[in-house]
């Protein structure tokens, strides 16, 4: 996934922890970011990478903005699990990373310039 956000690009290229169910995650879009939670980790069932992580399923979390800054780049949010949230599957690339996903923390950001 391509991103026009320097922050998202840096987050996706940072060292990622090994995924596990319940872990916080951030879905990185073009310039926006959405909070999520890893709900399933799928492993390779055969071949040279048998037993290694091949993909993760994440579910989007609920969020509520907690600042009063309006259309600002300075945004703060409160997050909570959403059992009805949309789910997405991310495959691990040959470089070991999940395109468009960061693991280990959740973050919401809305780019008002688009």
C-alpha positions in Angstrom: 0.0 0.0 0.0 1.3 3.4 -0.9 1.1 6.3 1.6 1.6 10.0 1.2 2.2 10.5 4.9 5.8 10.6 6.1 4.6 9.5 9.6 2.8 6.4 8.2 5.8 5.6 6.0 8.1 5.7 9.0 5.7 3.7 11.1 5.4 0.9 8.5 9.2 0.7 8.0 10.0 0.6 11.7 10.9 -2.8 13.3 7.7 -4.7 13.9 7.0 -7.1 16.8 5.8 -10.6 16.0 2.0 -10.5 15.8 -0.2 -12.1 18.3 -4.0 -12.0 18.9 -5.1 -9.1 21.0 -2.1 -6.9 19.9 -2.9 -3.3 19.0 -2.4 -2.3 15.3 -2.6 0.8 13.1 -4.0 0.6 9.5 -2.1 3.2 7.4 -4.0 4.7 4.4 -2.9 7.4 2.0 -2.6 10.0 4.7 -5.0 8.8 7.4 -4.5 6.1 10.0 -7.1 4.0 11.8 -6.8 2.0 15.1 -7.3 -1.8 15.0 -6.7 -4.9 17.0 -5.1 -8.2 15.7 -7.8 -10.9 16.1 -6.2 -13.8 14.3 -2.7 -14.8 13.3 -2.4 -17.3 10.4 0.6 -19.5 9.9 2.1 -21.2 6.8 0.9 -24.9 6.8 3.5 -26.3 4.6 6.7 -25.5 2.7 9.9 -23.9 3.7 8.1 -21.4 5.9 5.8 -23.9 7.7 4.9 -22.6 11.1 5.8 -19.0 10.4 3.3 -16.1 10.2 1.9 -15.6 6.7 -1.0 -13.2 7.5 -2.9 -11.4 10.2 -6.6 -10.5 10.5 -7.3 -7.2 12.2 -10.5 -5.6 13.3 -11.0 -1.9 13.3 -11.5 -0.3 16.7 -13.8 2.4 17.8 -12.3 5.8 18.6 -13.5 9.1 20.1 -11.6 12.4 19.6 -10.6 13.9 23.0 -9.1 17.2 22.0 -10.9 20.4 21.1 -8.6 21.7 18.4 -10.9 21.2 15.4 -9.4 20.9 12.0 -5.8 20.5 13.3 -2.8 18.2 12.9 -2.7 17.9 16.7 -5.2 15.3 17.4 -5.8 13.0 20.4 -8.2 10.1 20.6 -9.5 7.5 23.0 -9.8 3.9 21.7 -11.9 0.9 22.5 -12.4 -2.5 21.0 -15.3 -2.9 18.6 -16.5 -6.5 18.2 -18.6 -5.3 15.2 -15.7 -3.5 13.5 -14.7 -4.2 9.9 -12.1 -6.9 9.5 -9.2 -6.9 7.0 -6.5 -9.4 6.2 -2.9 -8.4 5.7 -0.3 -10.7 4.2 3.3 -10.7 5.2 5.7 -9.6 2.4 9.0 -11.3 1.6 10.6 -8.4 3.6 8.7 -9.7 6.7 6.5 -6.6 6.9 2.7 -6.2 6.5 2.0 -3.5 3.8 -0.3 -0.8 5.2 -0.2 -2.1 8.8 1.9 -1.4 11.8 1.9 -3.6 14.9 2.3 -2.8 18.6 0.3 0.4 18.9 -2.9 1.9 17.7 -3.3 5.4 16.3 -6.0 7.5 14.6 -5.2 10.4 12.4 -7.4 12.3 10.0 -5.8 14.5 7.4 -8.1 17.5 6.9 -6.1 18.7 3.9 -7.8 16.2 1.6 
